[in-house]
Amino acid sequence: MTQPLDSFLASTSPPGDPALRALWLDARGDWDGAHKCVDDASDPDGMWVHAYLHRKEGDRWNARYWYARAGRPPHEGILAQEWREIAAFLIEKGLT
């Protein structure tokens, strides 16, 4: 799965899917832009990314809320690993 992630990261334009766009922006250091992409998310993928972003921000309470809404257990590992897990899952779904 490394090649699709590498291609995703190397892309010069953001993907159309809001959850993937948020991850793309986050990888470029634009947390605010990423958060705007999923701030009003009502789908599980967007809520999962929203949870990740709040965990990255350090707001664990808010992150737990969004993990629950997404139907996902709170991630306890390294942020970079979670980012890759979410990105690989969304890319595999064909949302690029």
Backbone as a printed PyTorch tensor [residue, N CA C, xyz], in Angstrom:
tensor([[[  0.8230,  -1.1950,   0.0000],
         [  0.0000,   0.0000,   0.0000],
         [  0.8670,   1.2600,   0.0000]],

        [[  2.1890,   1.1200,   0.0640],
         [  3.0610,   2.2900,   0.0980],
         [  2.9570,   3.1120,  -1.1680]],

        [[  2.9080,   2.4800,  -2.3280],
         [  2.8710,   3.2340,  -3.5790],
         [  1.6500,   4.1440,  -3.6850]],

        [[  0.4190,   3.6780,  -3.4140],
         [ -0.7170,   4.6000,  -3.4690],
         [ -0.5950,   5.7490,  -2.4650]],

        [[ -0.0650,   5.4750,  -1.2710],
         [  0.1310,   6.5500,  -0.2960],
         [  1.1780,   7.5350,  -0.7890]],

        [[  2.2520,   7.0370,  -1.3720],
         [  3.2850,   7.9200,  -1.9070],
         [  2.7230,   8.7950,  -3.0220]],

        [[  1.9340,   8.2020,  -3.9060],
         [  1.3180,   8.9650,  -4.9940],
         [  0.3610,  10.0180,  -4.4440]],

        [[ -0.4030,   9.6360,  -3.4270],
         [ -1.3370,  10.5580,  -2.7820],
         [ -0.5760,  11.7490,  -2.2010]],

        [[  0.4970,  11.4800,  -1.4970],
         [  1.2840,  12.5460,  -0.8850],
         [  1.9960,  13.4170,  -1.9160]],

        [[  2.3950,  12.8170,  -3.0310],
         [  3.1190,  13.5570,  -4.0610],
         [  2.2080,  14.3980,  -4.9340]],

        [[  0.9170,  14.1540,  -4.8770],
         [ -0.0220,  14.8880,  -5.7180],
         [  0.0700,  16.3890,  -5.4330]],

        [[  0.0110,  17.1720,  -6.4960],
         [  0.0960,  18.6260,  -6.3420],
         [ -1.2720,  19.2820,  -6.1970]],

        [[ -2.3190,  18.5060,  -6.3660],
         [ -3.6630,  19.0630,  -6.1790],
         [ -4.4360,  18.1830,  -5.1990]],

        [[ -5.2660,  18.8090,  -4.3810],
         [ -5.9890,  18.0360,  -3.3590],
         [ -7.0530,  17.1360,  -3.9760]],

        [[ -7.3310,  16.0190,  -3.3320],
         [ -8.3920,  15.1320,  -3.8270],
         [ -9.7620,  15.7530,  -3.6010]],

        [[-10.7480,  15.2450,  -4.3030],
         [-12.1110,  15.7740,  -4.1930],
         [-12.8330,  15.3550,  -2.9280]],

        [[-12.5650,  14.1570,  -2.4400],
         [-13.2410,  13.6750,  -1.2460],
         [-12.8100,  14.5130,  -0.0440]],

        [[-13.7720,  15.0500,   0.7380],
         [-13.4160,  15.9260,   1.8560],
         [-12.5090,  15.2690,   2.9070]],

        [[-12.7340,  14.0050,   3.2180],
         [-11.9080,  13.3380,   4.2260],
         [-10.4740,  13.1880,   3.7330]],

        [[-10.3070,  12.7710,   2.4930],
         [ -8.9500,  12.6520,   1.9400],
         [ -8.3070,  14.0190,   1.7550]],

        [[ -9.1120,  15.0060,   1.3480],
         [ -8.5740,  16.3570,   1.2010],
         [ -8.0480,  16.8530,   2.5540]],

        [[ -8.7760,  16.5460,   3.6220],
         [ -8.3410,  16.9490,   4.9540],
         [ -6.9960,  16.3030,   5.2970]],

        [[ -6.8350,  15.0300,   4.9970],
         [ -5.5630,  14.3600,   5.2710],
         [ -4.4380,  14.9350,   4.4190]],

        [[ -4.7490,  15.2480,   3.1590],
         [ -3.7750,  15.8320,   2.2460],
         [ -3.2930,  17.1780,   2.7900]],

        [[ -4.2300,  18.0090,   3.2380],
         [ -3.8740,  19.3110,   3.8050],
         [ -3.0920,  19.1510,   5.1130]],

        [[ -3.5310,  18.2130,   5.9430],
         [ -2.8350,  17.9770,   7.2020],
         [ -1.3820,  17.5680,   6.9490]],

        [[ -1.1540,  16.7430,   5.9490],
         [  0.2110,  16.3130,   5.6170],
         [  1.0760,  17.4830,   5.1840]],

        [[  0.4460,  18.5680,   4.7560],
         [  1.1670,  19.7620,   4.3290],
         [  1.2240,  20.8220,   5.4280]],

        [[  0.8040,  20.4280,   6.6200],
         [  0.8940,  21.3400,   7.7540],
         [ -0.2530,  22.3130,   7.8990]],

        [[ -1.3410,  22.1000,   7.1570],
         [ -2.4970,  23.0000,   7.2140],
         [ -3.6160,  22.3760,   8.0510]],

        [[ -3.4330,  22.3690,   9.3790],
         [ -4.4360,  21.7810,  10.2670],
         [ -5.7680,  22.5080,  10.1510]],

        [[ -5.7420,  23.8370,  10.1020],
         [ -6.9900,  24.6040,  10.0100],
         [ -7.7510,  24.2790,   8.7310]],

        [[ -7.0450,  24.2440,   7.6140],
         [ -7.6860,  23.8890,   6.3500],
         [ -8.2400,  22.4810,   6.3770]],

        [[ -7.4830,  21.5700,   6.9820],
         [ -7.9380,  20.1860,   7.0970],
         [ -9.2040,  20.1180,   7.9370]],

        [[ -9.2020,  20.8220,   9.0450],
         [-10.3660,  20.8020,   9.9380],
         [-11.6010,  21.3640,   9.2390]],

        [[-11.4240,  22.4030,   8.4450],
         [-12.5620,  22.9800,   7.7100],
         [-13.1870,  21.9630,   6.7590]],

        [[-12.3800,  21.0760,   6.2110],
         [-12.8960,  20.0610,   5.2780],
         [-13.8580,  19.0850,   5.9510]],

        [[-13.6340,  18.8130,   7.2310],
         [-14.4280,  17.7870,   7.9180],
         [-15.2230,  18.3310,   9.1050]],

        [[-15.2010,  19.6440,   9.2910],
         [-15.8700,  20.2410,  10.4490],
         [-17.3500,  19.9070,  10.4990]],

        [[-17.9910,  19.8280,   9.3550],
         [-19.4260,  19.5140,   9.2980],
         [-19.6810,  18.1080,   8.7830]],

        [[-18.6920,  17.2420,   8.8810],
         [-18.8200,  15.8820,   8.3480],
         [-19.9430,  15.1220,   9.0510]],

        [[-20.7240,  14.4300,   8.2390],
         [-21.7940,  13.5980,   8.7950],
         [-21.6490,  12.1470,   8.3550]],

        [[-20.5490,  11.8470,   7.6580],
         [-20.2850,  10.4770,   7.2210],
         [-19.1820,   9.8870,   8.0960]],

        [[-19.1600,   8.5700,   8.2550],
         [-18.1640,   7.9420,   9.1400],
         [-16.7110,   8.2620,   8.7770]],

        [[-16.4000,   8.3380,   7.4770],
         [-15.0170,   8.6190,   7.0790],
         [-14.6060,  10.0210,   7.5260]],

        [[-15.4520,  10.9910,   7.2570],
         [-15.1600,  12.3660,   7.6520],
         [-15.0820,  12.5210,   9.1530]],

        [[-15.9480,  11.8210,   9.8740],
         [-15.9150,  11.9040,  11.3330],
         [-14.6580,  11.2480,  11.8950]],

        [[-14.1710,  10.2020,  11.2360],
         [-12.9320,   9.5570,  11.6550],
         [-11.7500,  10.5180,  11.4990]],

        [[-11.6840,  11.1950,  10.3560],
         [-10.6190,  12.1730,  10.1410],
         [-10.7580,  13.3210,  11.1450]],

        [[-11.9800,  13.7360,  11.3980],
         [-12.2400,  14.7970,  12.3680],
         [-11.7040,  14.3840,  13.7440]],

        [[-11.9360,  13.1480,  14.1380],
         [-11.4280,  12.6320,  15.4130],
         [ -9.9040,  12.6790,  15.4400]],

        [[ -9.2840,  12.2040,  14.3620],
         [ -7.8180,  12.2200,  14.2690],
         [ -7.2840,  13.6460,  14.4420]],

        [[ -7.9130,  14.6040,  13.7610],
         [ -7.4320,  15.9830,  13.8290],
         [ -7.5360,  16.5510,  15.2440]],

        [[ -8.6190,  16.2220,  15.9500],
         [ -8.7380,  16.7130,  17.3260],
         [ -7.7420,  16.0180,  18.2520]],

        [[ -7.4380,  14.7590,  17.9750],
         [ -6.4160,  14.0720,  18.7620],
         [ -5.0690,  14.7210,  18.5130]],

        [[ -4.7890,  15.0510,  17.2620],
         [ -3.5390,  15.7160,  16.9220],
         [ -3.4520,  17.0750,  17.6070]],

        [[ -4.5730,  17.7480,  17.6920],
         [ -4.6360,  19.0620,  18.3370],
         [ -4.4070,  18.9560,  19.8510]],

        [[ -4.6430,  17.7610,  20.3910],
         [ -4.5020,  17.5630,  21.8300],
         [ -5.8120,  17.6260,  22.5800]],

        [[ -6.9090,  17.7280,  21.8440],
         [ -8.2420,  17.7960,  22.4470],
         [ -8.8170,  16.3800,  22.4940]],

        [[ -8.3850,  15.6080,  23.4790],
         [ -8.7640,  14.1940,  23.5620],
         [-10.2530,  14.0070,  23.8030]],

        [[-10.8930,  14.8850,  24.5750],
         [-12.3300,  14.7610,  24.8150],
         [-13.0920,  14.8760,  23.5010]],

        [[-12.7950,  15.9010,  22.7260],
         [-13.4620,  16.1110,  21.4460],
         [-13.1390,  14.9760,  20.4780]],

        [[-11.8970,  14.5080,  20.4940],
         [-11.5170,  13.3910,  19.6350],
         [-12.3480,  12.1520,  19.9690]],

        [[-12.4920,  11.8410,  21.2660],
         [-13.2920,  10.6680,  21.6620],
         [-14.7320,  10.8050,  21.1790]],

        [[-15.2750,  12.0070,  21.2540],
         [-16.6350,  12.2510,  20.7630],
         [-16.7410,  11.8890,  19.2850]],

        [[-15.7800,  12.3450,  18.4620],
         [-15.8310,  12.0890,  17.0210],
         [-15.5140,  10.6370,  16.6860]],

        [[-14.6440,   9.9920,  17.4590],
         [-14.4250,   8.5500,  17.2460],
         [-15.7350,   7.8040,  17.4660]],

        [[-16.4470,   8.1460,  18.5200],
         [-17.7330,   7.4730,  18.8030],
         [-18.7150,   7.7240,  17.6750]],

        [[-18.8020,   8.9410,  17.1860],
         [-19.7090,   9.2520,  16.0840],
         [-19.3340,   8.4830,  14.8190]],

        [[-18.0280,   8.2660,  14.6320],
         [-17.5490,   7.5400,  13.4450],
         [-17.6880,   6.0300,  13.6010]],

        [[-18.0150,   5.5660,  14.8160],
         [-18.1000,   4.1340,  15.0670],
         [-16.7400,   3.4790,  15.1500]],

        [[-15.7470,   4.2330,  15.5890],
         [-14.3650,   3.7400,  15.6740],
         [-13.8790,   3.8470,  17.1100]],

        [[-13.0500,   2.9140,  17.5510],
         [-12.4540,   3.0570,  18.8820],
         [-11.4040,   4.1640,  18.8410]],

        [[-11.2250,   4.8840,  19.9350],
         [-10.1750,   5.9020,  19.9610],
         [ -8.8060,   5.2810,  19.6820]],

        [[ -8.0580,   5.9120,  18.8430],
         [ -6.7210,   5.4370,  18.5060],
         [ -5.7740,   5.8580,  19.6050]],

        [[ -4.9270,   4.9730,  20.0240],
         [ -3.9980,   5.2690,  21.1140],
         [ -2.5500,   5.2790,  20.6540]],

        [[ -2.3250,   4.9510,  19.3930],
         [ -0.9510,   4.8530,  18.9010],
         [ -0.3970,   6.1780,  18.4210]],

        [[  0.6520,   6.0790,  17.6550],
         [  1.3520,   7.2340,  17.0990],
         [  0.4700,   7.8960,  16.0420]],

        [[  0.4310,   9.2210,  16.0620],
         [ -0.4070,   9.9700,  15.1190],
         [ -0.0900,   9.6180,  13.6640]],

        [[  1.1810,   9.5290,  13.3300],
         [  1.5640,   9.2230,  11.9470],
         [  1.0300,   7.8670,  11.5100]],

        [[  1.0070,   6.9080,  12.4260],
         [  0.4520,   5.5950,  12.0850],
         [ -1.0450,   5.6990,  11.8280]],

        [[ -1.7400,   6.4710,  12.6520],
         [ -3.1780,   6.6230,  12.4300],
         [ -3.4470,   7.3320,  11.1080]],

        [[ -2.6790,   8.3550,  10.8030],
         [ -2.8380,   9.0740,   9.5430],
         [ -2.7170,   8.0990,   8.3690]],

        [[ -1.6850,   7.2670,   8.4130],
         [ -1.4630,   6.2970,   7.3310],
         [ -2.5970,   5.2760,   7.2620]],

        [[ -3.0760,   4.8370,   8.4190],
         [ -4.1770,   3.8740,   8.4600],
         [ -5.4360,   4.4600,   7.8180]],

        [[ -5.7570,   5.6740,   8.1750],
         [ -6.9570,   6.3090,   7.6100],
         [ -6.7690,   6.5380,   6.1120]],

        [[ -5.6250,   7.1010,   5.7310],
         [ -5.3830,   7.3810,   4.3150],
         [ -5.4330,   6.1020,   3.4830]],

        [[ -4.7830,   5.0460,   3.9470],
         [ -4.7890,   3.7770,   3.2030],
         [ -6.2080,   3.2420,   3.0660]],

        [[ -6.9890,   3.3230,   4.1310],
         [ -8.3700,   2.8560,   4.0970],
         [ -9.1950,   3.6400,   3.0730]],

        [[ -9.0590,   4.9610,   3.0700],
         [ -9.8400,   5.7890,   2.1470],
         [ -9.3740,   5.6140,   0.7110]],

        [[ -8.0790,   5.4990,   0.5080],
         [ -7.5510,   5.2840,  -0.8420],
         [ -8.0260,   3.9410,  -1.3650]],

        [[ -8.0000,   2.9370,  -0.5200],
         [ -8.4640,   1.5950,  -0.9340],
         [ -9.9530,   1.6360,  -1.3130]],

        [[-10.7190,   2.4600,  -0.6440],
         [-12.1270,   2.6200,  -0.9880],
         [-12.3230,   3.2960,  -2.3430]],

        [[-11.2520,   3.8740,  -2.8710],
         [-11.3220,   4.5360,  -4.1730],
         [-11.8300,   5.9530,  -4.1120]],

        [[-11.6040,   6.6450,  -3.0030],
         [-12.1190,   7.9980,  -2.8450],
         [-11.2060,   9.0800,  -3.4040]],

        [[-10.0870,   8.6810,  -4.0220],
         [ -9.1650,   9.6910,  -4.5380],
         [ -9.6920,  10.3320,  -5.7340]]])
